[in-house]
Amino acid sequence: MVETLSGNYGAAAIWIFSAAICDGLDGKVARLTGTTSQFGVEFDSLADLVAFGVTPGLLMYSWALKPFGRLGWLAAFLFVVCGALRLARFNVQVSTVESKRFVGLPIPAAASMVASTVLLFSHFGWPSSYKRFAILALIYLLAFLMVSSVKYYSFKDPELIKRQPFGFLVMAIVLLIIVAAKPAVMVFAIMLCYVLSGPVTLLFELPRRRRLEKAIHKMHEEHQHSG
């Protein structure tokens, strides 16, 4: 937030990524050291709201949304509010929803998408006024996806890694090489693919869901007729 207020938007984006890395490690460190607690869970959510809700919202508003006036600050405000709702819903559903899937776009992923956009523009030397309407649309889209019921892969399936350890190792190395070649471009591409993966998967699953619903409805009707 300090970097944003100082006009160092690239540095602010890097700090958001740093927070995302720490967010991925804090739970594992707590479990390894045996220091998990309810206080830690609640404090983690508060830290997430500041790092991945307030900070990206302020960054986007200062960097690109301010010229839109009310529409701009509403987009930034909506991003923060939807992030808070996403965290609250996650805390409520954490014991009832399967761990392999997130319901709604995770707030660290939304914040990382914001940060990668800033870094991409900085990499190509584009001003924040370049494609400003696309940036506004992106913020509204991220806010909507966070509170939607669209499912995202959580990468929390240790059994999958255990079954194919060599394949995952090769994939990780290749991914690191690709990112190292063009960090700003490739990180943006990876984050964009993840953001779009939820809606794309939903579209592919719709026909199967409809067939399943029709089959259930048909079975229900047959059961009623037989009764």
C-alpha positions as CSV (number, residue, x, y, z in Angstrom):
1,M,0.0,0.0,0.0
2,V,2.9,2.3,0.8
3,E,4.5,1.6,-2.6
4,T,1.1,2.3,-4.3
5,L,0.7,5.6,-2.5
6,S,4.3,6.5,-3.5
7,G,3.5,5.7,-7.2
8,N,5.8,2.7,-7.4
9,Y,3.1,0.4,-8.9
10,G,5.5,-2.3,-10.1
11,A,7.0,-2.7,-6.6
12,A,3.5,-2.9,-5.2
13,A,2.7,-5.7,-7.6
14,I,5.8,-7.6,-6.6
15,W,4.9,-7.3,-2.9
16,I,1.5,-8.8,-3.7
17,F,3.2,-11.8,-5.3
18,S,5.5,-12.0,-2.2
19,A,2.4,-12.1,0.0
20,A,0.9,-14.8,-2.2
21,I,4.0,-17.0,-1.7
22,C,3.9,-16.4,2.1
23,D,0.1,-17.3,2.1
24,G,0.9,-20.6,0.4
25,L,3.6,-21.4,3.0
26,D,2.1,-20.2,6.3
27,G,-0.4,-23.1,6.8
28,K,2.3,-25.7,5.9
29,V,4.7,-24.1,8.4
30,A,2.1,-24.0,11.1
31,R,1.2,-27.7,10.6
32,L,4.9,-28.7,10.5
33,T,5.7,-26.8,13.8
34,G,2.4,-27.9,15.4
35,T,1.3,-24.3,16.0
36,T,-2.1,-24.4,14.3
37,S,-4.8,-22.6,16.2
38,Q,-8.2,-20.9,15.6
39,F,-6.6,-17.6,16.3
40,G,-4.2,-18.3,13.4
41,V,-7.0,-19.2,11.1
42,E,-8.9,-15.9,11.8
43,F,-5.7,-13.8,11.7
44,D,-4.8,-15.4,8.3
45,S,-8.1,-14.3,6.9
46,L,-7.6,-10.8,8.1
47,A,-4.1,-10.7,6.6
48,D,-5.5,-12.1,3.3
49,L,-8.2,-9.4,3.2
50,V,-5.5,-6.7,3.6
51,A,-2.9,-8.2,1.2
52,F,-5.2,-9.6,-1.5
53,G,-8.3,-7.3,-1.1
54,V,-7.5,-3.8,0.0
55,T,-4.0,-3.6,-1.5
56,P,-4.9,-4.7,-5.1
57,G,-8.1,-2.6,-4.9
58,L,-6.0,0.5,-4.0
59,L,-3.4,-0.4,-6.5
60,M,-5.9,-0.7,-9.4
61,Y,-7.7,2.5,-8.4
62,S,-4.5,4.6,-8.2
63,W,-3.0,3.0,-11.3
64,A,-5.8,2.9,-13.8
65,L,-9.3,3.4,-12.4
66,K,-9.2,6.9,-11.0
67,P,-10.1,8.6,-14.3
68,F,-13.4,6.6,-14.4
69,G,-14.7,8.5,-11.4
70,R,-17.5,6.8,-9.6
71,L,-17.4,3.7,-11.8
72,G,-13.7,3.4,-11.0
73,W,-13.9,3.6,-7.2
74,L,-16.9,1.3,-7.3
75,A,-14.9,-1.3,-9.1
76,A,-12.1,-1.1,-6.6
77,F,-14.6,-1.2,-3.7
78,L,-16.5,-4.1,-5.2
79,F,-13.2,-6.0,-5.5
80,V,-12.5,-5.6,-1.8
81,V,-16.1,-6.4,-0.7
82,C,-16.3,-9.6,-2.9
83,G,-12.8,-10.6,-1.6
84,A,-14.1,-10.3,2.0
85,L,-17.2,-12.3,1.1
86,R,-15.1,-14.9,-0.6
87,L,-12.9,-15.3,2.5
88,A,-16.0,-15.5,4.8
89,R,-17.6,-18.2,2.6
90,F,-14.4,-20.2,2.5
91,N,-14.1,-20.1,6.3
92,V,-17.8,-21.3,6.6
93,Q,-17.5,-24.1,4.0
94,V,-13.9,-25.2,4.7
95,S,-15.1,-28.4,6.4
96,T,-18.0,-29.2,4.0
97,V,-16.5,-28.5,0.5
98,E,-14.0,-31.0,-1.1
99,S,-10.4,-29.8,-0.7
100,K,-9.5,-30.5,-4.4
101,R,-11.8,-27.6,-5.6
102,F,-12.3,-24.0,-4.6
103,V,-15.9,-22.6,-4.9
104,G,-15.3,-19.3,-6.5
105,L,-12.0,-17.7,-7.6
106,P,-9.5,-17.7,-4.6
107,I,-8.7,-14.1,-3.5
108,P,-4.9,-14.7,-3.7
109,A,-5.4,-15.7,-7.4
110,A,-7.5,-12.6,-8.1
111,A,-4.9,-10.3,-6.4
112,S,-2.1,-12.1,-8.4
113,M,-4.1,-11.4,-11.6
114,V,-4.2,-7.7,-10.7
115,A,-0.4,-7.7,-9.9
116,S,0.5,-9.5,-13.1
117,T,-1.5,-7.0,-15.2
118,V,0.5,-4.1,-13.7
119,L,3.8,-6.0,-14.3
120,L,2.8,-6.8,-17.9
121,F,2.0,-3.1,-18.7
122,S,5.3,-2.1,-17.0
123,H,7.2,-4.7,-19.1
124,F,6.0,-3.4,-22.4
125,G,6.1,0.2,-21.3
126,W,2.4,0.8,-21.8
127,P,0.8,3.6,-19.8
128,S,-2.1,2.8,-17.5
129,S,-4.4,4.6,-19.9
130,Y,-3.7,1.8,-22.5
131,K,-6.8,-0.4,-22.8
132,R,-8.2,1.1,-19.6
133,F,-11.7,-0.1,-20.3
134,A,-10.4,-3.7,-20.4
135,I,-8.8,-3.2,-17.0
136,L,-12.1,-1.9,-15.6
137,A,-13.9,-5.0,-17.1
138,L,-11.2,-7.3,-15.6
139,I,-11.8,-5.9,-12.1
140,Y,-15.5,-6.4,-12.3
141,L,-15.0,-9.9,-13.7
142,L,-12.6,-10.9,-10.9
143,A,-15.0,-9.5,-8.3
144,F,-17.9,-11.6,-9.8
145,L,-15.8,-14.8,-10.1
146,M,-14.8,-14.6,-6.4
147,V,-18.4,-14.7,-5.2
148,S,-19.6,-17.1,-7.9
149,S,-20.1,-20.8,-7.6
150,V,-17.6,-21.5,-10.4
151,K,-15.2,-24.2,-9.2
152,Y,-11.4,-23.9,-9.5
153,Y,-8.7,-26.5,-9.0
154,S,-7.0,-26.1,-5.6
155,F,-3.7,-28.0,-6.3
156,K,-4.3,-29.7,-2.9
157,D,-4.2,-33.3,-4.0
158,P,-1.1,-34.9,-2.6
159,E,-2.2,-38.3,-3.9
160,L,-1.9,-37.1,-7.5
161,I,1.7,-35.9,-6.9
162,K,2.5,-39.2,-5.2
163,R,1.2,-41.1,-8.2
164,Q,3.2,-39.1,-10.7
165,P,6.2,-37.6,-8.9
166,F,8.5,-37.6,-11.9
167,G,5.9,-36.1,-14.2
168,F,5.3,-33.3,-11.8
169,L,9.0,-32.7,-11.3
170,V,9.5,-32.3,-15.1
171,M,6.5,-30.1,-15.4
172,A,7.7,-27.8,-12.5
173,I,11.2,-27.5,-14.2
174,V,9.7,-26.7,-17.6
175,L,7.4,-24.1,-15.9
176,L,10.3,-22.4,-14.1
177,I,12.3,-22.2,-17.4
178,I,9.3,-20.7,-19.2
179,V,8.7,-18.1,-16.5
180,A,12.4,-17.3,-16.2
181,A,12.5,-16.5,-20.0
182,K,9.8,-13.8,-19.8
183,P,8.6,-13.4,-16.2
184,A,6.1,-10.6,-16.7
185,V,4.5,-12.1,-19.8
186,M,4.4,-15.7,-18.6
187,V,3.1,-15.0,-15.1
188,F,0.3,-12.9,-16.7
189,A,-0.4,-15.8,-19.1
190,I,-0.5,-18.4,-16.3
191,M,-2.7,-16.3,-14.1
192,L,-5.1,-15.5,-17.0
193,C,-5.3,-19.2,-17.8
194,Y,-6.2,-20.0,-14.2
195,V,-8.8,-17.3,-14.0
196,L,-10.4,-18.5,-17.2
197,S,-10.1,-22.2,-16.3
198,G,-13.2,-22.1,-14.0
199,P,-15.7,-20.7,-16.5
200,V,-14.2,-22.9,-19.4
201,T,-14.5,-26.0,-17.2
202,L,-18.1,-25.1,-16.3
203,L,-19.0,-24.7,-20.0
204,F,-17.6,-28.1,-20.8
205,E,-19.5,-29.7,-17.9
206,L,-22.9,-28.2,-18.7
207,P,-23.9,-30.8,-21.3
208,R,-23.0,-33.6,-18.9
209,R,-24.9,-32.0,-16.1
210,R,-28.0,-31.6,-18.3
211,R,-27.8,-35.2,-19.3
212,L,-27.5,-36.3,-15.7
213,E,-30.5,-34.1,-14.6
214,K,-32.6,-35.5,-17.4
215,A,-31.7,-39.1,-16.4
216,I,-32.6,-38.3,-12.7
217,H,-35.8,-36.7,-13.8
218,K,-36.7,-39.7,-16.0
219,M,-35.9,-42.1,-13.2
220,H,-38.1,-40.1,-10.8
221,E,-41.0,-40.1,-13.3
222,E,-40.7,-43.9,-13.8
223,H,-40.6,-44.4,-10.0
224,Q,-43.8,-42.3,-9.7
225,H,-45.6,-44.3,-12.4
226,S,-44.5,-47.6,-11.0
227,G,-45.8,-46.5,-7.6
